[in-house]
Amino acid sequence: MSFKDILKQQQSGMEALATTGVIGLHLVSGPLVGFAIGYGLDYWLDTSPWCKLFFLLLGIAAGFLNVYRDTQHLLKKMAAEDARRKGLAPPSGMPTRQTGTGADATQGTIETNGRADAENHDAQP
């Protein structure tokens, strides 16, 4: 095993750790932000505890939705990496599939590798 392979394996491990850390933050930050918004609205509108309760539940739902999206993205990335290792997918950096045929091919989309998907996912709010 070469030094380059070791570094690549280490990098993928660190990316997995970062993703799991983000998943944990989503579970905590959603309810905290929801509770803080509800607390502020209750203080301003004098409607205690209704806004706190509503926004806490909304924050919990948002946190779980973010966790679901992150895990789906991680599973797709892992499946693409497994396919690449088994030789079922082209090497990274090459398009894997183009949709559309003939005249529609110019309007079709090109699905790229997992790294480009990760960069797009990280850029989303």
Summary of the structure (lengths in Angstrom):
residues: 125
radius of gyration: 20.8
end to end distance: 38.6
largest distance: 65.5
contacts: 302
relative contact order: 0.09
helix: 76%
strand: 3%
